[in-house]
Amino acid sequence: MLTPPPPPNRADIAARLPDDHARAWFAEALADAARAATARASATTPEAPTGPPPAHPAWQPSFVTAGRHCGPDTEDDVRALLLIEARASTETLTRLYREGGAAERRAVLLALPFLVDGPQATPLVDDALRTHDTRLVAAAVGPYAAAHLAPHAWRHAVLKCLFTGVPLTAVADLARRAAADAELARMLAALAAERTAAGRDVPRDLRHALTLTGAPNEEP
C-alpha cells in the first residue's frame, strides 16, 4: 500500500518566504483557512445554527492571490497548505481547479492525496494530463494518481511524461506500479522501437521504466 507523503511543512514554508510582510500574510491566510474548517465541522453538529455557509470563505481569495504575496518559489506549497488547513471538500477542490489558472490547478493536484481518500477526484488528474503544461503534468502524476488512477490511465500518464519531457522521478510509486506490468512494457518497447527507427535516441527514463517492468532492456 502506498504510504501518504508528509504534508507541506508550515515552518519550512515560512522560512522560505521573501520577507516579514509575506510571513504575516501567510499566517493570517492559514488562520482564515483553519477557521473555515472549524466552522464547517461545527455546522454538521445538531446544535449548529441554520443558514448557508459563506459562498467563498475568507481563505479562498488568499488561495488565488498567494503568488502575489509569497512569490513564485513558494506559491505552490502555500496554496496546497491553505487547502489542507481548510480541509477543502472534493466539491471545493473541483471548483477551484475549474475556475483557476495553471498555478491554482497545480496546488489542487498537490493537495489531493491529503484531502481525497478515493478516486472521485481523478477527473482533475485526467484533465491535467491532457495539457502540455509540464509543471501541471508533473503535479498530476504525484501520490494521488499513484493510488487511484486506473491502470490504463496510469500507463498513459507515464507515456505523457516521456513525450513531454517530464522526468519520471515525478511519477509517484513508479517502481511498484510498473513492476511486472506487461502492457506498460509493451507500450514502452513500442515507443523505444519507434524512436530507434526514426534515428532518435531512446531516453534514459524510457530505458529505466522498461527495466522496472521486468522486460528485457536491450541496447538498439
PLY file of the C-alpha trace (Angstrom):
ply
format ascii 1.0
element vertex 220
property float x
property float y
property float z
element edge 219
property int vertex1
property int vertex2
end_header
0.00 0.00 0.00
1.22 3.50 -0.84
2.32 5.49 2.19
0.91 9.05 2.04
3.58 11.76 1.79
4.06 14.19 4.66
2.04 17.39 4.24
3.81 20.66 3.42
5.61 21.94 6.49
4.36 25.32 7.69
7.63 26.36 9.35
9.67 25.38 6.32
7.41 27.36 4.00
7.50 30.41 6.27
11.30 30.29 6.35
11.39 30.42 2.54
9.07 33.42 2.23
10.73 36.61 0.99
10.02 38.97 3.91
8.06 39.68 7.10
5.08 41.02 5.16
4.77 37.72 3.32
5.08 35.76 6.58
2.37 37.85 8.25
0.08 37.39 5.25
0.77 33.65 5.25
-0.06 33.32 8.96
-3.34 35.19 8.57
-4.34 33.22 5.48
-3.71 29.94 7.31
-5.73 31.19 10.28
-8.64 32.01 7.95
-8.40 28.51 6.46
-8.37 26.87 9.90
-11.38 28.95 10.99
-13.28 27.86 7.89
-12.50 24.22 8.64
-13.71 24.61 12.22
-16.89 26.38 11.12
-17.59 23.69 8.56
-17.15 20.95 11.16
-19.37 22.81 13.64
-22.08 23.20 11.01
-22.56 19.44 10.96
-23.46 19.23 14.66
-27.15 19.03 15.66
-26.97 22.27 17.64
-25.41 24.25 14.78
-27.31 27.39 13.73
-29.22 27.15 10.47
-28.33 29.09 7.35
-25.98 28.53 4.43
-22.21 28.96 4.90
-20.45 31.80 3.06
-20.15 31.08 -0.66
-16.45 31.96 -0.64
-14.78 31.81 2.80
-12.02 34.34 3.51
-9.20 31.92 2.72
-10.29 31.35 -0.87
-9.30 34.81 -2.18
-5.94 34.23 -0.46
-5.63 30.98 -2.36
-5.91 32.92 -5.61
-3.54 35.77 -4.63
-0.85 33.66 -2.92
1.67 34.18 -5.71
1.39 37.95 -5.43
2.09 37.89 -1.69
4.51 34.99 -1.37
6.36 34.86 -4.68
6.78 32.12 -7.27
9.21 29.99 -5.25
6.67 29.11 -2.56
3.25 29.70 -4.09
2.54 26.02 -4.83
3.29 24.97 -1.25
1.39 27.93 0.22
-1.73 27.21 -1.82
-1.59 23.48 -1.11
-1.27 24.09 2.63
-4.21 26.51 2.56
-6.36 23.77 1.01
-5.21 21.27 3.62
-5.77 23.62 6.56
-9.25 24.45 5.24
-9.99 20.73 4.79
-11.36 21.61 1.37
-14.03 19.23 0.10
-13.82 17.49 -3.25
-16.52 19.85 -4.48
-14.46 22.89 -3.45
-11.27 21.42 -4.94
-13.06 20.77 -8.22
-14.46 24.31 -8.37
-11.11 25.91 -7.57
-9.45 23.75 -10.21
-12.03 24.53 -12.88
-12.02 28.27 -12.13
-8.26 28.62 -11.62
-5.26 29.12 -13.82
-2.29 26.79 -14.02
-0.90 27.83 -10.63
-4.17 27.18 -8.79
-4.61 23.89 -10.61
-1.15 22.72 -9.60
-1.93 23.41 -5.96
-5.19 21.47 -6.10
-3.40 18.48 -7.60
-0.66 18.66 -4.97
-3.23 18.73 -2.16
-5.33 15.79 -3.40
-3.51 13.00 -1.50
-4.15 14.81 1.80
-7.81 15.58 1.21
-9.41 12.93 -1.03
-9.24 9.29 0.01
-10.94 7.78 -3.04
-10.93 8.04 -6.84
-13.59 10.76 -7.07
-11.04 13.46 -7.96
-9.36 11.51 -10.77
-11.18 13.63 -13.42
-8.95 16.52 -12.33
-5.85 14.39 -12.88
-7.19 13.30 -16.27
-7.75 16.92 -17.24
-4.22 17.95 -16.26
-2.75 15.07 -18.24
-4.49 16.32 -21.39
-2.50 19.57 -21.25
1.01 20.27 -22.49
1.94 22.23 -19.35
4.85 20.21 -17.96
4.51 21.61 -14.43
0.84 20.65 -14.40
1.62 17.18 -15.73
4.29 16.71 -13.05
1.82 17.70 -10.33
-0.78 15.33 -11.78
1.40 12.20 -11.53
2.01 12.51 -7.80
0.82 10.26 -4.94
-2.89 10.70 -5.64
-2.50 9.40 -9.19
-0.34 6.53 -7.94
-3.04 5.48 -5.51
-6.16 5.99 -7.61
-5.58 6.14 -11.37
-6.81 3.04 -13.19
-4.06 1.01 -14.89
-4.86 2.19 -18.43
-4.89 5.87 -17.43
-1.75 5.48 -15.31
0.20 3.88 -18.18
-0.75 6.74 -20.46
0.33 9.18 -17.74
3.80 7.60 -17.79
3.93 7.93 -21.57
2.73 11.52 -21.32
5.73 12.29 -19.12
8.07 10.70 -21.66
6.51 12.61 -24.57
6.58 15.98 -22.78
9.97 15.63 -21.11
8.68 15.45 -17.54
11.25 13.40 -15.58
9.89 10.07 -14.39
11.11 10.97 -10.91
7.87 12.99 -10.77
5.81 9.79 -11.08
4.99 8.69 -7.55
5.40 4.99 -6.74
6.65 4.27 -10.25
8.61 1.15 -9.32
5.66 -0.56 -7.59
3.10 0.18 -10.28
5.43 -0.63 -13.17
6.60 -3.96 -11.76
5.53 -6.89 -13.94
3.20 -4.63 -15.95
3.35 -6.41 -19.31
1.11 -3.88 -21.06
3.26 -0.96 -19.93
6.33 -2.89 -21.09
4.72 -3.38 -24.50
3.89 0.32 -24.80
7.36 1.39 -23.76
9.06 -1.09 -26.08
6.93 0.17 -28.99
7.92 3.75 -28.21
11.59 2.81 -27.99
11.40 0.96 -31.32
9.64 3.91 -32.94
12.34 6.33 -31.80
15.13 3.98 -32.90
13.56 3.53 -36.34
13.38 7.31 -36.68
17.07 7.63 -35.80
16.32 9.27 -32.47
17.88 8.49 -29.11
15.94 6.40 -26.61
15.74 8.50 -23.40
17.32 7.13 -20.25
13.98 7.46 -18.45
12.33 5.20 -21.01
15.01 2.56 -20.55
14.68 2.84 -16.78
10.90 2.39 -16.94
11.34 -0.68 -19.14
13.74 -2.13 -16.59
11.17 -1.57 -13.83
8.57 -3.58 -15.75
10.96 -6.52 -15.82
11.13 -6.52 -19.61
14.49 -7.03 -21.36
16.13 -3.67 -21.98
18.45 -4.23 -24.89
20.54 -1.54 -26.48
19.48 -0.96 -30.11
0 1
1 2
2 3
3 4
4 5
5 6
6 7
7 8
8 9
9 10
10 11
11 12
12 13
13 14
14 15
15 16
16 17
17 18
18 19
19 20
20 21
21 22
22 23
23 24
24 25
25 26
26 27
27 28
28 29
29 30
30 31
31 32
32 33
33 34
34 35
35 36
36 37
37 38
38 39
39 40
40 41
41 42
42 43
43 44
44 45
45 46
46 47
47 48
48 49
49 50
50 51
51 52
52 53
53 54
54 55
55 56
56 57
57 58
58 59
59 60
60 61
61 62
62 63
63 64
64 65
65 66
66 67
67 68
68 69
69 70
70 71
71 72
72 73
73 74
74 75
75 76
76 77
77 78
78 79
79 80
80 81
81 82
82 83
83 84
84 85
85 86
86 87
87 88
88 89
89 90
90 91
91 92
92 93
93 94
94 95
95 96
96 97
97 98
98 99
99 100
100 101
101 102
102 103
103 104
104 105
105 106
106 107
107 108
108 109
109 110
110 111
111 112
112 113
113 114
114 115
115 116
116 117
117 118
118 119
119 120
120 121
121 122
122 123
123 124
124 125
125 126
126 127
127 128
128 129
129 130
130 131
131 132
132 133
133 134
134 135
135 136
136 137
137 138
138 139
139 140
140 141
141 142
142 143
143 144
144 145
145 146
146 147
147 148
148 149
149 150
150 151
151 152
152 153
153 154
154 155
155 156
156 157
157 158
158 159
159 160
160 161
161 162
162 163
163 164
164 165
165 166
166 167
167 168
168 169
169 170
170 171
171 172
172 173
173 174
174 175
175 176
176 177
177 178
178 179
179 180
180 181
181 182
182 183
183 184
184 185
185 186
186 187
187 188
188 189
189 190
190 191
191 192
192 193
193 194
194 195
195 196
196 197
197 198
198 199
199 200
200 201
201 202
202 203
203 204
204 205
205 206
206 207
207 208
208 209
209 210
210 211
211 212
212 213
213 214
214 215
215 216
216 217
217 218
218 219
